[in-house]
Amino acid sequence: MKIAQVAPLYESVPPKFYGGTERVVSYLTEALVEEGHEVTLFAAGDSVTKARLISHVDRALRLSPNVVDPLAHHFVQLQEVIERAHEFDIIHFHTDYLHFPSSRFIKTPCITTLHGRLDIPELRHIFHKFTTQPVISISNSQRLPLPEANWLATVYHGLPEDLYEKQINKDDYLAFIGRISQEKRPDRAIEIAKRAGLKIKLAAKVDKADEHYFNSHIKHLMDQPHVEYLGEIGEAEKRAFLGNARALLFPIDWPEPFGMVMIEAMACGTPVIAYPHGSVPEIIEQGKTGFIVSSIEEAVNALDGVDLLDRNVIRETFEKRFSAKIMASNYVKSYELLTKPPVSYYFNEQNFTTKNTKLIA
């Protein structure tokens, strides 16, 4: 198939550091190329890909201090996609709903993966208006706030199988990785480690929007002797950081749409201890790849059982459910639903005909 992947311009594909959506776009793009598809990637100019890259910006907007209005660049990108739409069998957007007013008039089938949280009141207006836009969820729980959306499928994120590997040795520390933000609850992670008598390493960035939270609620916790703050780390450092940990702590306090770090840990064979919000019950298999808990006390108790979990089984579960190859295969199934719409057949005494069925999962 001739496939266009349209990524946000804020980060490169893949991102240099933190950037969940752009990482997923990268893994998907490369997996599709490997499967023999002809892929064009619309992304920041410093992206690295085996696909054809089209961009009007030299580098990721987050790394460009002179960019005042990033939305303007996304409109230029959208126009470029529209002008080239005839070149593709399918256009896959990862840019939220920005393209909805335009893509509904493009003859080439379009599909959109919604990567973020959807429990935002204003989104109801968007999906009441654009009722025919086929959208993909990244977990079943992500759909709950917007049952009226035209859901085509749920496709879980995936990672290249060779990106991480199960580590032979593990150290006696707990890992926390991601953002220092209120919904990620690093304070819970620090407290869990303290009560368990274990060291915790935090590899996390602080966005400008979260600086007040960090300074008011988290910074003073970093002075405790069992806490080691590493700051933001890159892809190359994650393998040892996650793989050598006794467990990953994921004590979130929000409806997480997916949670990439959970499958990153699983790829390393590392158990996950997580709170039961959002996608967590869909990703973690209780007593097999980790433990789902509802309190700090339960998390501390669960740590007694992590060494009993088979790290080979955790890694094998990742390979069966969350590899980039499986993700790409599932997306191709959705592409085929749009490029080769399913038909239903019905008979009467005088005729035989076909009619298209509506694409709602």
N, C-alpha and C positions, 0 to 999 in steps of 0.2 A: 504493500500500500504506500501511497504518497501521503505522508503525515506531517502536519505542521504542529509544533509545540510552541506555545506562546507563554513566556515566563515574565514575571515582574522584573523591572530594571533596577530595583534597589540593591540587589546583590548579583554577583556573577553566578554563572551556572557551571560547575558547583560553586558555592560561596567559599570565600577564603577562611571564614570562621563560622559564626552562627548564621543560620538561614535555612529554616526547615523546608519551605516551599521550593526554593531553588535547588536544594539537594535532591528532593524527590524528582523534580523535573530532569535533573542530570541523570539520575539512575534510570529513570524511565526511558529517556532519550537514547542512552547508550545501549540499553537492553533491546530496544526496538531496532537499532542499527545492527546489532549483533544477530538479530533474528532475520535480517535481510530486507527490512523495510527501508524506504527512501525517506529520510527524515530531514526536515528543515527546522532549525531552532531560532526563534526570535527572542533574543536575550541581550544582555549587556555585552559590549565589545570585548571585554577581557574574559569572557567565558571560554572554557576548554571543552571541546566536543569533537566526536568523529562525524557528527552530522554537519550539514551545511549551516553555517552561522550567518544570520542577517541582523545587523544592528546599526543604529545611527548614533550611538553614544560609545565613546572609547572605553569607558570602564563603568563599573557599578556606581549607581548614583550615591550610595551611602559613602563612597570613598571620594566623591567629588565635592569639595567644600564650596565651590562656586554655584552649585545648583540651588536655586531658590524655590522653584515650582516643579517638583518631580512629576506631577500629574501631566504637565505639558508634554513631557517626553513620552509618556504612555499613550497619549493621543496620537502623537506622530507614529509610534510603533503600531497602533491599531490601524491607522490609515495604510501603512505599509502592508499589513496583513490583508486588508480589504483589497488592495490593488493586486495582490498576488493570489487571491483566493482560488482563482481558476486553476492554479498549478497543483492543487491538492485534492485528495479523496476525502480527507477529514481534517478539520482544524480543532485542535485541543487547547483550550484556554485554561490558564492557571491564574488569571488576573481578576478574580471575583466577578462582579457583575458589570464592570466598566464597559464591556463590549456589547451588552444586551441590546441597546437600541439599534446598533448597527448589524450585529450578526444575524438578527432575525430576518434580514433582507438579503443575506448572502446565499447564493445558490448552493455553495459547498456546505455539506452538513457540518455543524459545529457542536462541540461538547465542552462542558465546563466542569472541572473538579473544584469543589469548594473546600478550601484548606483550613478555614478558620472557624471560630465559634459562631453559631447561628442564633443564639438566644439574645438577639439585639432587636428591639421593637421596630426600628425603621425597616428592617429586612422584610417584614410582613408586607409592606407596601410594594417592595420590589417584586416579590414573588406572586403577589396578587395580580400585578400588571403583566409580568412576563411569564405567563402560565405554560408556554410551549417550549421554553428553553430546556433542553435535556441537561441534567446535572448529575454529577457523580458525588456520592458521599464517601468519606474515608473511614467511617465507622457507622454502624446502624444507630448508635446513640446520637450521633451528630444530627441526624434527621429530625429528631423529636420536636424541636421548636418550629419546624416548617413542614408539616405533613402535606401541605398543599403544593409544594414544589414538584416539578416534573422529574422525580427521581428515576434514573435509568438503572443504576446499579450501585452497590457498595464495593469499592476496591481498596483493600488495605495497602498501606505503603510497603515497600520492599527495599532491601539492600543487596548490593552485589555480594555473592557468597564469599568472594575472596577479600572483601574489605576488612573483615574481622575474622579472628580465629580463636578457638578455645585455648586459653592459657594453661600451661602445665602447672605453674605455681600460683598461689594466691597469698596475699598479705592479709593481716588482721585489721582491715579498715573498711569503712562503709563509704560508698560513693554517692555524690549528688552532682548532677550536671544539668545545665540549661540556663535559665534566667533567674536572677535574684528578683523575684516579684512576689506579690502577696498571694496570687493564686497558686504559685509553685510551692509555697510554704517551706522555705529553707529553715525557718525557725523550728518547725516540727522535726525536720531531719536532724538538726543539731541536738535537739532535746532527746530524740530517740537514741542517738549515739551516746549521749551523756548517761542516760539511765542504763544503757546496756554495758557501759564501761568500755566503749570502743572508740577508736579514733575515727574521725570523719574528714574526708577530703572533698572540698567543694570546688568544682571547675565550672564557673558560671560568669556570665557577663552581667553588667548593670546598664540597662538602657536609661536614656535621659528621663523617660517617663517614670522610671522606678527609683530614681536617685533619692527622693524624699523618703520612700519606704526603706531603702537600704540604710540611709543615714540615721533614721529614727528608730528602726526596729531590728536591724541585722548587724550593723557595723560593730556594735559593742560585744555581740556574741562571738565575733571572730577572735577576741582576745583570750578565750578560754583555751586551756592547754590541750584539749582533745580535738581542737578545730584547726584545720590547715586550709587556707583559702588560696587557690591556685590562679584565680581569674579565668579569663576566657582561654580555652585551648583549641588547637586545630585538630583536623581529622587524624593526622599522623600520631598525635599524642593520645587519642581516645582509646586505642587498642589496649595499651598497657594499663591505662587508668581504669577502664571498665573491667578488663579481663583479670586484673590482679585483685580486684575488690572482693571482699567476702559477700557483699550483696549491694545492689543498687537500691537506694531509697527514693521513692516516688510518692511523697505524701501530699498530693495535690488537693486543692480546695476549690476546684472549678470543673465545669463539664469539658474536660480535655477531648478535643476532636479525634486525636489519635495518640500521640506520645511516642515520637521516634526513638527516644532514648531507651524505651522498654525493649524494642527489638534489637537495638544496638547491644544492650547488655546480653540479651538472649543469644545473639550471634557470637558472643564471647563465652557463652556457657555460664554466665553469671545470673544467679537468681535475682528476682525483683520483689521488693516489698512495697506495695502500693495501696493507696486509699481507693475505695470503689466508686470513683466518679468518672463520668464520661465513658470513654472507650475501654477503660481498664478491665472490666469483666470480659470483654471480647478478646483482649490480647493475652492476659495472664491466665493460665490454667492452674487453679488452686492446688497446691501440693505437688505440682509437676514442674512448672517453670517459675514458681514463686508463691507468694502468699498475699491475699487481699485482706486488708485489716481496716478497722474503723476507729482506732484510737491509738494513742502513743503506747499505752500498755500492751495492746494486742501486737503492735509492731515489735516491741521489745521481746515479747514471748515468741514471736515468729522467728526471731533471729536464732533461737535455740534449735530451730529445725532446718535452717538453710544448708548446713553441712551434710544433711541427710539426702538432699536433692542431688540427682545424678546430673552432672554438668554435661555429659555426653548427650543425655536425653534433651536437655535444654537447647543445646546446639542443633540437634536433629529436628526439634520442633520448629526452630527458626527456619531451617532449610525447607521444611515441608510447607510452611505457611507464609513466610515473609521474605522470600528471596525476590530480587529485582526481576528475575526471569518469570516468576509466577505473577508478579504485579503486571508486567508487560503483557503476558498472555491474557490476563483478565481484562485489561484495557482494550486489547484487540477484539475481544468478544463484544465489547460495547461499541467499538468502532463499526463492527460488522452489522450490529443491530441498526445503526443509523444509515450506513451506506447500502445495506441490503435489508430493507425493512421487512419484518415478519408479515406474513399474509394469512388471513383466515379464509377458509373456503366454505361456501354453503350452496346447497342445491334447492331448487324447487322443480316443479314439473316441467317448466318450460325453459329454464336457463341454468347455466353454471357460470359463476363469476367469482371475482376476488375483490377483497377490500383490505386496505391497510389497517392495522391495529394500532391503537395509541401506545406510545412508548412510555409507559409508567410501570416501574418495577412493583 
